[in-house]
Amino acid sequence: MAADDQWLVVGLGNPGPEYAGNRHNVGQMVLDDLAARFRGTFKAHRANARVAEGRLVPGGTRFVLGKPNSYMNNSGGPVAGLLSYYSIDPSHLIVVHDELDIPFDTLRLKFGGGHGGHNGIRDIIAASGTPDFARVRVGIGRPPGRQSAADFVLRDFGSVERQTLPNLLADAADAVELIAADGLTAAQQRFHAPPPA
């Protein structure tokens, strides 16, 4: 890939410190991991987002990491604004988000398709005018017992989950890197493969 190749990576979540540790904010946690890899810091951007920019290796792919300042369900405006500002085609957009239908500590990667009931993805598709972008779906599992999904996603990860969470965030960050470097299929082969026996 050309050295001037750019990717926009968006981590979904809700703004403000009270939401920072919620399951719903796992996408933004992954962006913190990525930014740390190139010592990036998030700064206010006019697209109603916080942005960190950098390269993981000198001369390598340039990443624009974006955290919308809007609430999850209104993520589309900031994402469309960042795509326009940086002149990035949606085919070079990777959205990292929580996924109830995937077990905790599991990743699933896809390109295009529907929103699967995820309101943040729904809004991005509407605002960008296309479903054709990559998604890194970070499994948070289903709520226990009769707890509602809405309450579950707005709770912090449990103590047992927090022991595994750093590895999950690192894997998701690795998946983003691999999609940008080698394409979605290569990333799927690594992260969807069953673990060795």
TORTIZA-588005 format. One line per 3 residues: their letters; for each residue y, z, x of C-alpha. Coordinates in Angstrom, 2 decimals. Example, Ala and Ser with C-alpha at 12.3 -4.5 7.8 and 13.67 -1.06 7.14 Angstrom:
BEGIN
as> -4.50:7.80:12.30 | -1.06:7.14:13.67
REM end
This chain:
BEGIN
maa> 0.00:0.00:0.00 | 3.54:-0.67:1.10 | 5.46:2.15:2.70
ddq> 8.13:1.89:0.00 | 5.53:2.38:-2.74 | 6.72:5.00:-5.21
wlv> 4.88:7.10:-7.78 | 6.36:9.34:-10.44 | 4.19:12.39:-11.04
vgl> 5.13:14.48:-14.07 | 3.80:17.97:-14.75 | 3.98:18.99:-18.38
gnp> 4.87:22.47:-19.59 | 7.64:24.51:-21.16 | 10.84:25.53:-19.35
gpe> 11.74:29.07:-18.40 | 10.09:31.95:-16.53 | 8.46:33.37:-19.66
yag> 6.22:30.30:-19.87 | 5.59:29.76:-16.15 | 2.09:31.32:-16.08
nrh> 0.90:29.92:-19.42 | -2.15:27.68:-19.67 | 0.18:25.07:-21.23
nvg> 2.11:24.96:-17.93 | -0.80:24.11:-15.67 | 0.64:20.63:-15.10
qmv> 3.78:22.14:-13.58 | 1.67:24.48:-11.46 | -0.08:21.43:-9.98
ldd> 3.34:19.96:-9.10 | 4.23:23.19:-7.26 | 1.07:22.69:-5.17
laa> 2.00:19.06:-4.43 | 5.60:19.92:-3.54 | 4.42:22.61:-1.13
rfr> 2.41:19.97:0.74 | 5.59:18.19:1.83 | 7.85:21.27:1.69
gtf> 9.71:19.82:-1.26 | 12.05:21.83:-3.44 | 12.82:21.12:-7.09
kah> 16.45:20.31:-7.87 | 18.27:19.55:-11.10 | 18.30:15.88:-12.10
ran> 20.46:14.16:-14.68 | 17.35:12.99:-16.57 | 17.00:16.57:-17.93
arv> 14.35:17.42:-15.38 | 13.85:19.16:-12.06 | 12.76:16.81:-9.30
aeg> 11.27:17.07:-5.81 | 10.93:13.95:-3.66 | 8.99:13.35:-0.48
rlv> 6.09:11.80:1.39 | 2.87:13.60:2.20 | 2.58:11.65:5.45
pgg> 5.35:9.89:7.41 | 5.68:6.32:6.19 | 3.25:6.99:3.38
trf> 3.54:6.82:-0.38 | 6.76:8.30:-1.74 | 6.27:10.79:-4.53
vlg> 8.85:11.75:-7.12 | 7.65:14.96:-8.77 | 9.25:15.67:-12.13
kpn> 9.24:18.74:-14.36 | 10.94:18.05:-17.69 | 13.45:20.71:-18.76
sym> 12.52:19.99:-22.37 | 9.77:21.72:-24.28 | 6.31:20.17:-24.08
nns> 6.57:18.25:-27.37 | 9.80:16.56:-26.22 | 8.65:15.45:-22.77
ggp> 9.20:11.74:-23.42 | 12.98:11.59:-22.95 | 13.01:13.10:-19.45
vag> 10.02:11.00:-18.37 | 11.58:7.76:-19.63 | 14.83:8.77:-17.90
lls> 13.08:9.32:-14.57 | 11.17:6.02:-14.81 | 14.46:4.23:-15.40
yys> 16.46:6.10:-12.74 | 13.92:5.46:-9.98 | 12.95:1.96:-11.24
idp> 9.28:2.95:-11.42 | 6.90:1.00:-13.63 | 4.79:3.13:-15.99
shl> 1.69:1.83:-14.16 | 2.90:4.08:-11.30 | 3.30:7.13:-13.54
ivv> 0.80:10.01:-13.33 | 1.08:12.74:-15.96 | -0.64:16.06:-15.24
hde> -1.35:18.17:-18.31 | -3.55:20.85:-19.86 | -6.54:19.79:-21.95
ldi> -8.25:22.03:-24.52 | -11.24:19.71:-24.94 | -12.30:20.03:-21.29
pfd> -13.94:23.19:-19.91 | -11.82:25.38:-17.64 | -12.02:24.44:-13.95
tlr> -12.83:20.80:-14.76 | -10.73:17.67:-14.27 | -10.88:14.38:-16.11
lkf> -8.83:11.36:-15.10 | -7.96:8.39:-17.27 | -5.58:5.47:-17.56
ggg> -4.08:4.48:-20.88 | -5.59:5.12:-24.28 | -4.39:7.41:-27.04
hgg> -2.74:10.80:-26.85 | -5.84:12.72:-27.99 | -3.72:15.08:-30.08
hng> -1.64:16.20:-27.08 | 1.96:16.26:-28.29 | 3.47:15.93:-24.82
ird> 1.49:12.75:-24.17 | 2.32:11.50:-27.66 | 6.05:11.85:-26.95
iia> 5.81:10.15:-23.54 | 4.00:7.17:-25.08 | 6.69:6.92:-27.78
asg> 9.62:7.20:-25.34 | 8.22:4.93:-22.62 | 6.90:2.37:-25.08
tpd> 3.47:2.21:-23.49 | 0.26:4.26:-23.20 | -0.54:2.55:-19.90
far> -0.14:5.32:-17.36 | -2.56:7.61:-15.54 | -3.35:11.11:-16.75
vrv> -4.82:14.01:-14.78 | -6.27:16.19:-17.52 | -6.75:19.77:-16.36
gig> -9.36:21.60:-18.42 | -8.32:24.95:-19.88 | -11.21:25.23:-22.35
rpp> -11.18:26.33:-25.98 | -9.83:29.68:-27.20 | -12.40:32.43:-27.71
grq> -13.35:33.65:-31.16 | -10.80:32.97:-33.85 | -7.75:32.80:-31.63
saa> -5.61:29.78:-32.53 | -5.17:26.98:-30.03 | -1.39:27.38:-30.28
dfv> -1.59:31.04:-29.21 | -4.19:30.31:-26.54 | -2.16:27.67:-24.67
lrd> 0.92:29.93:-24.65 | -0.96:32.81:-22.99 | -1.28:33.30:-19.26
fgs> -4.58:32.60:-17.57 | -6.97:35.56:-17.66 | -7.85:37.63:-14.60
ver> -11.20:35.90:-14.06 | -9.59:32.46:-14.47 | -6.87:33.35:-11.97
qtl> -9.49:33.81:-9.27 | -10.52:30.16:-9.63 | -7.11:28.73:-10.55
pnl> -5.84:28.00:-6.98 | -8.87:25.78:-6.33 | -8.38:23.98:-9.65
lad> -4.71:23.33:-8.89 | -5.57:22.05:-5.41 | -8.25:19.73:-6.84
aad> -5.77:18.34:-9.37 | -3.20:17.79:-6.62 | -5.87:16.04:-4.54
ave> -6.66:13.84:-7.56 | -3.00:12.78:-7.81 | -2.98:11.88:-4.12
lia> -6.20:9.90:-4.44 | -5.01:7.94:-7.48 | -1.88:6.90:-5.58
adg> -3.76:6.08:-2.37 | -7.03:4.52:-3.52 | -6.73:3.96:-7.27
lta> -8.07:5.61:-10.39 | -11.69:4.51:-10.01 | -12.03:6.09:-6.56
aqq> -10.48:9.30:-7.85 | -12.80:9.35:-10.88 | -15.85:8.87:-8.67
rfh> -14.89:11.93:-6.67 | -13.77:14.25:-9.45 | -16.10:13.21:-12.25
app> -19.27:13.19:-10.17 | -21.72:16.01:-10.86 | -21.69:18.67:-8.14
pa> -24.42:18.39:-5.52 | -27.62:20.23:-6.43
REM end
